Amino acid sequence: LLVVPLFLHGTLAHSVGLHTGWTFAITALFGLPLNGAVVPRSTMRVALTGPELWTGGNYGPLAGLAAPLLWLLTYPLVFAYANRFGADRVYDERGANRFNLQSISG
């Protein structure tokens, strides 16, 4: 999902910003563990309940099955948006493929 801003804007800055914001939200805002590390202070303390298989347990929500399921559900939406609004960004003004991408349509 973080490659879509690269296609839309031609720079990694948006992807880095999204990743940093996501990490900040999980740890400093919600107080959830990330890769097993817990931030000592956060704005809120959210407790995930449920089977460890789905919540990730002490390792954090990214280790559970809920995160990949959400990613799989959002992929079609993100790629539909990128296809509609960002297809012209993949090619430069000369029609050259800026990212050296191969077509998946054949």
Backbone as JSON Lines, residues from 0, in Angstrom:
{"i":0,"aa":"L","n":[0.81,-1.2,0.0],"ca":[0.0,0.0,0.0],"c":[0.85,1.26,0.0]}
{"i":1,"aa":"L","n":[2.03,1.17,0.56],"ca":[2.87,2.37,0.63],"c":[3.54,2.71,-0.69]}
{"i":2,"aa":"V","n":[3.41,1.86,-1.71],"ca":[3.99,2.18,-3.01],"c":[3.05,3.07,-3.83]}
{"i":3,"aa":"V","n":[1.78,3.12,-3.49],"ca":[0.83,3.92,-4.25],"c":[1.2,5.41,-4.25]}
{"i":4,"aa":"P","n":[1.58,6.01,-3.1],"ca":[2.01,7.42,-3.17],"c":[3.21,7.63,-4.09]}
{"i":5,"aa":"L","n":[4.08,6.65,-4.19],"ca":[5.21,6.77,-5.11],"c":[4.7,6.89,-6.53]}
{"i":6,"aa":"F","n":[3.72,6.07,-6.9],"ca":[3.15,6.14,-8.24],"c":[2.42,7.45,-8.47]}
{"i":7,"aa":"L","n":[1.71,7.93,-7.45],"ca":[0.91,9.14,-7.62],"c":[1.75,10.41,-7.6]}
{"i":8,"aa":"H","n":[2.81,10.43,-6.8],"ca":[3.57,11.67,-6.62],"c":[5.01,11.59,-7.11]}
{"i":9,"aa":"G","n":[5.49,10.4,-7.39],"ca":[6.85,10.26,-7.92],"c":[7.95,10.45,-6.89]}
{"i":10,"aa":"T","n":[7.6,10.4,-5.61],"ca":[8.59,10.58,-4.56],"c":[8.24,9.68,-3.38]}
{"i":11,"aa":"L","n":[9.25,9.31,-2.61],"ca":[9.02,8.46,-1.44],"c":[8.56,9.24,-0.22]}
{"i":12,"aa":"A","n":[8.56,10.55,-0.3],"ca":[8.24,11.37,0.87],"c":[6.87,11.05,1.45]}
{"i":13,"aa":"H","n":[5.87,10.89,0.6],"ca":[4.53,10.58,1.1],"c":[4.47,9.21,1.75]}
{"i":14,"aa":"S","n":[5.16,8.24,1.16],"ca":[5.18,6.9,1.74],"c":[5.86,6.9,3.11]}
{"i":15,"aa":"V","n":[6.96,7.61,3.22],"ca":[7.66,7.72,4.5],"c":[6.76,8.41,5.53]}
{"i":16,"aa":"G","n":[6.08,9.46,5.11],"ca":[5.17,10.17,6.01],"c":[4.02,9.3,6.48]}
{"i":17,"aa":"L","n":[3.43,8.52,5.57],"ca":[2.34,7.62,5.95],"c":[2.82,6.55,6.93]}
{"i":18,"aa":"H","n":[3.99,6.0,6.66],"ca":[4.53,4.97,7.55],"c":[4.84,5.54,8.93]}
{"i":19,"aa":"T","n":[5.43,6.71,8.97],"ca":[5.74,7.36,10.24],"c":[4.46,7.69,11.01]}
{"i":20,"aa":"G","n":[3.46,8.2,10.31],"ca":[2.19,8.53,10.95],"c":[1.5,7.29,11.51]}
{"i":21,"aa":"W","n":[1.55,6.2,10.76],"ca":[0.95,4.95,11.2],"c":[1.64,4.44,12.46]}
{"i":22,"aa":"T","n":[2.95,4.46,12.46],"ca":[3.71,4.0,13.62],"c":[3.43,4.89,14.83]}
{"i":23,"aa":"F","n":[3.39,6.19,14.62],"ca":[3.07,7.12,15.7],"c":[1.68,6.85,16.26]}
{"i":24,"aa":"A","n":[0.7,6.63,15.38],"ca":[-0.66,6.4,15.85],"c":[-0.76,5.12,16.68]}
{"i":25,"aa":"I","n":[-0.11,4.06,16.22],"ca":[-0.18,2.8,16.95],"c":[0.46,2.92,18.33]}
{"i":26,"aa":"T","n":[1.63,3.54,18.41],"ca":[2.38,3.57,19.66],"c":[2.03,4.77,20.54]}
{"i":27,"aa":"A","n":[2.34,5.96,20.1],"ca":[2.22,7.15,20.95],"c":[0.78,7.59,21.15]}
{"i":28,"aa":"L","n":[-0.08,7.34,20.19],"ca":[-1.46,7.79,20.32],"c":[-2.32,6.75,21.03]}
{"i":29,"aa":"F","n":[-2.29,5.51,20.54],"ca":[-3.14,4.46,21.1],"c":[-2.46,3.6,22.16]}
{"i":30,"aa":"G","n":[-1.15,3.64,22.26],"ca":[-0.44,2.88,23.29],"c":[-0.37,1.39,23.03]}
{"i":31,"aa":"L","n":[-0.52,0.99,21.78],"ca":[-0.43,-0.44,21.44],"c":[1.02,-0.83,21.22]}
{"i":32,"aa":"P","n":[1.35,-2.08,21.5],"ca":[2.73,-2.52,21.26],"c":[3.02,-2.59,19.76]}
{"i":33,"aa":"L","n":[4.26,-2.36,19.4],"ca":[4.69,-2.46,18.01],"c":[5.95,-3.32,17.99]}
{"i":34,"aa":"N","n":[5.87,-4.46,17.34],"ca":[6.99,-5.41,17.3],"c":[7.44,-5.82,18.69]}
{"i":35,"aa":"G","n":[6.5,-5.9,19.62],"ca":[6.81,-6.35,20.98],"c":[7.23,-5.23,21.92]}
{"i":36,"aa":"A","n":[7.5,-4.05,21.4],"ca":[7.92,-2.93,22.25],"c":[6.71,-2.09,22.64]}
{"i":37,"aa":"V","n":[6.65,-1.73,23.9],"ca":[5.55,-0.92,24.41],"c":[6.09,0.46,24.77]}
{"i":38,"aa":"V","n":[5.42,1.49,24.31],"ca":[5.8,2.86,24.66],"c":[5.31,3.14,26.08]}
{"i":39,"aa":"P","n":[6.18,3.68,26.96],"ca":[5.77,3.88,28.35],"c":[4.63,4.88,28.53]}
{"i":40,"aa":"R","n":[4.56,5.89,27.67],"ca":[3.5,6.89,27.78],"c":[2.82,7.05,26.43]}
{"i":41,"aa":"S","n":[1.51,7.2,26.47],"ca":[0.75,7.43,25.25],"c":[-0.46,8.28,25.59]}
{"i":42,"aa":"T","n":[-1.08,8.81,24.56],"ca":[-2.27,9.63,24.77],"c":[-3.42,8.81,25.31]}
{"i":43,"aa":"M","n":[-3.6,7.61,24.77],"ca":[-4.66,6.71,25.22],"c":[-4.05,5.34,25.49]}
{"i":44,"aa":"R","n":[-4.76,4.55,26.24],"ca":[-4.36,3.16,26.45],"c":[-5.49,2.28,25.91]}
{"i":45,"aa":"V","n":[-5.26,1.68,24.78],"ca":[-6.24,0.8,24.17],"c":[-5.85,-0.63,24.48]}
{"i":46,"aa":"A","n":[-6.8,-1.42,24.92],"ca":[-6.54,-2.84,25.2],"c":[-7.24,-3.67,24.14]}
{"i":47,"aa":"L","n":[-6.46,-4.44,23.42],"ca":[-7.04,-5.34,22.44],"c":[-7.46,-6.63,23.14]}
{"i":48,"aa":"T","n":[-8.68,-7.03,22.91],"ca":[-9.16,-8.27,23.5],"c":[-9.55,-9.22,22.38]}
{"i":49,"aa":"G","n":[-9.42,-10.47,22.68],"ca":[-9.76,-11.48,21.7],"c":[-8.63,-12.48,21.56]}
{"i":50,"aa":"P","n":[-8.8,-13.43,20.65],"ca":[-7.77,-14.44,20.46],"c":[-6.46,-13.82,19.98]}
{"i":51,"aa":"E","n":[-5.36,-14.31,20.52],"ca":[-4.04,-13.79,20.16],"c":[-3.76,-13.94,18.67]}
{"i":52,"aa":"L","n":[-4.32,-14.94,18.06],"ca":[-4.15,-15.16,16.63],"c":[-4.66,-13.97,15.83]}
{"i":53,"aa":"W","n":[-5.74,-13.34,16.3],"ca":[-6.32,-12.19,15.59],"c":[-5.75,-10.86,16.04]}
{"i":54,"aa":"T","n":[-5.43,-10.72,17.34],"ca":[-4.98,-9.43,17.87],"c":[-3.47,-9.25,17.85]}
{"i":55,"aa":"G","n":[-2.71,-10.32,17.7],"ca":[-1.26,-10.22,17.73],"c":[-0.68,-10.34,19.11]}
{"i":56,"aa":"G","n":[-1.52,-10.36,20.12],"ca":[-1.06,-10.52,21.49],"c":[-0.1,-9.42,21.92]}
{"i":57,"aa":"N","n":[0.95,-9.8,22.64],"ca":[1.93,-8.83,23.15],"c":[2.83,-8.27,22.06]}
{"i":58,"aa":"Y","n":[2.81,-8.87,20.89],"ca":[3.66,-8.39,19.8],"c":[3.05,-7.19,19.11]}
{"i":59,"aa":"G","n":[1.73,-7.04,19.18],"ca":[1.07,-5.89,18.59],"c":[0.1,-6.27,17.49]}
{"i":60,"aa":"P","n":[-0.75,-5.34,17.1],"ca":[-1.81,-5.64,16.13],"c":[-1.29,-6.03,14.74]}
{"i":61,"aa":"L","n":[-0.1,-5.64,14.4],"ca":[0.43,-6.0,13.08],"c":[0.8,-7.48,13.0]}
{"i":62,"aa":"A","n":[0.91,-8.16,14.13],"ca":[1.25,-9.58,14.14],"c":[0.02,-10.47,14.08]}
{"i":63,"aa":"G","n":[-1.17,-9.9,14.2],"ca":[-2.39,-10.69,14.16],"c":[-2.93,-10.83,12.75]}
{"i":64,"aa":"L","n":[-3.91,-11.67,12.6],"ca":[-4.53,-11.89,11.3],"c":[-5.44,-10.74,10.87]}
{"i":65,"aa":"A","n":[-5.84,-9.89,11.8],"ca":[-6.73,-8.78,11.46],"c":[-6.04,-7.78,10.52]}
{"i":66,"aa":"A","n":[-4.77,-7.51,10.74],"ca":[-4.06,-6.52,9.92],"c":[-3.95,-6.96,8.46]}
{"i":67,"aa":"P","n":[-3.45,-8.16,8.17],"ca":[-3.39,-8.56,6.76],"c":[-4.76,-8.65,6.11]}
{"i":68,"aa":"L","n":[-5.78,-9.01,6.89],"ca":[-7.12,-9.07,6.34],"c":[-7.59,-7.67,5.94]}
{"i":69,"aa":"L","n":[-7.33,-6.68,6.79],"ca":[-7.68,-5.31,6.45],"c":[-6.92,-4.82,5.23]}
{"i":70,"aa":"W","n":[-5.64,-5.18,5.14],"ca":[-4.84,-4.78,3.97],"c":[-5.43,-5.38,2.7]}
{"i":71,"aa":"L","n":[-5.79,-6.65,2.75],"ca":[-6.36,-7.3,1.58],"c":[-7.68,-6.66,1.16]}
{"i":72,"aa":"L","n":[-8.44,-6.22,2.14],"ca":[-9.71,-5.57,1.83],"c":[-9.53,-4.16,1.28]}
{"i":73,"aa":"T","n":[-8.45,-3.49,1.67],"ca":[-8.23,-2.13,1.18],"c":[-7.46,-2.06,-0.13]}
{"i":74,"aa":"Y","n":[-6.75,-3.12,-0.5],"ca":[-6.0,-3.1,-1.76],"c":[-6.87,-2.73,-2.97]}
{"i":75,"aa":"P","n":[-8.03,-3.34,-3.15],"ca":[-8.82,-2.96,-4.33],"c":[-9.22,-1.49,-4.33]}
{"i":76,"aa":"L","n":[-9.53,-0.95,-3.17],"ca":[-9.9,0.47,-3.1],"c":[-8.73,1.38,-3.45]}
{"i":77,"aa":"V","n":[-7.58,1.09,-2.89],"ca":[-6.4,1.92,-3.13],"c":[-5.97,1.84,-4.58]}
{"i":78,"aa":"F","n":[-5.94,0.64,-5.14],"ca":[-5.5,0.51,-6.52],"c":[-6.53,1.06,-7.5]}
{"i":79,"aa":"A","n":[-7.81,1.0,-7.16],"ca":[-8.82,1.63,-8.01],"c":[-8.62,3.14,-8.02]}
{"i":80,"aa":"Y","n":[-8.33,3.71,-6.86],"ca":[-8.06,5.15,-6.77],"c":[-6.81,5.51,-7.56]}
{"i":81,"aa":"A","n":[-5.76,4.72,-7.38],"ca":[-4.51,5.0,-8.09],"c":[-4.69,4.85,-9.59]}
{"i":82,"aa":"N","n":[-5.45,3.86,-10.0],"ca":[-5.68,3.65,-11.41],"c":[-6.48,4.8,-12.02]}
{"i":83,"aa":"R","n":[-7.43,5.31,-11.26],"ca":[-8.27,6.4,-11.78],"c":[-7.55,7.75,-11.78]}
{"i":84,"aa":"F","n":[-6.84,8.05,-10.7],"ca":[-6.27,9.38,-10.56],"c":[-4.76,9.44,-10.77]}
{"i":85,"aa":"G","n":[-4.09,8.3,-10.81],"ca":[-2.64,8.34,-10.87],"c":[-2.0,7.67,-12.05]}
{"i":86,"aa":"A","n":[-2.8,7.15,-12.98],"ca":[-2.22,6.43,-14.11],"c":[-1.32,7.31,-14.95]}
{"i":87,"aa":"D","n":[-1.66,8.58,-15.08],"ca":[-0.83,9.48,-15.88],"c":[0.47,9.82,-15.18]}
{"i":88,"aa":"R","n":[0.56,9.58,-13.89],"ca":[1.78,9.89,-13.15],"c":[2.88,8.85,-13.35]}
{"i":89,"aa":"V","n":[2.5,7.65,-13.8],"ca":[3.48,6.59,-13.98],"c":[4.36,6.88,-15.2]}
{"i":90,"aa":"Y","n":[3.81,7.6,-16.16],"ca":[4.54,7.91,-17.39],"c":[4.88,9.39,-17.42]}
{"i":91,"aa":"D","n":[6.08,9.72,-17.9],"ca":[6.46,11.12,-17.98],"c":[5.89,11.74,-19.26]}
{"i":92,"aa":"E","n":[6.22,13.0,-19.51],"ca":[5.64,13.72,-20.64],"c":[6.02,13.12,-21.99]}
{"i":93,"aa":"R","n":[7.08,12.35,-22.07],"ca":[7.47,11.7,-23.34],"c":[6.82,10.34,-23.5]}
{"i":94,"aa":"G","n":[6.08,9.89,-22.49],"ca":[5.45,8.58,-22.55],"c":[6.35,7.48,-22.04]}
{"i":95,"aa":"A","n":[7.53,7.85,-21.51],"ca":[8.45,6.83,-20.99],"c":[7.97,6.39,-19.61]}
{"i":96,"aa":"N","n":[8.12,5.12,-19.34],"ca":[7.73,4.55,-18.06],"c":[8.74,4.99,-17.01]}
{"i":97,"aa":"R","n":[8.35,5.92,-16.13],"ca":[9.26,6.5,-15.14],"c":[9.77,5.48,-14.15]}
{"i":98,"aa":"F","n":[8.99,4.45,-13.85],"ca":[9.36,3.51,-12.81],"c":[9.8,2.16,-13.36]}
{"i":99,"aa":"N","n":[9.9,2.06,-14.68],"ca":[10.31,0.83,-15.33],"c":[9.39,-0.33,-14.93]}
{"i":100,"aa":"L","n":[8.09,-0.06,-14.92],"ca":[7.09,-1.05,-14.53],"c":[6.72,-1.92,-15.71]}
{"i":101,"aa":"Q","n":[6.4,-3.14,-15.42],"ca":[5.92,-4.05,-16.44],"c":[4.4,-4.11,-16.35]}
{"i":102,"aa":"S","n":[3.74,-4.17,-17.46],"ca":[2.29,-4.25,-17.48],"c":[1.84,-5.6,-16.97]}
{"i":103,"aa":"I","n":[0.81,-5.61,-16.12],"ca":[0.28,-6.86,-15.63],"c":[-0.94,-7.3,-16.46]}
{"i":104,"aa":"S","n":[-1.35,-6.45,-17.4],"ca":[-2.52,-6.8,-18.21],"c":[-2.16,-7.63,-19.43]}
{"i":105,"aa":"G","n":[-0.9,-7.81,-19.68],"ca":[-0.52,-8.66,-20.81],"c":[0.39,-7.98,-21.67]}
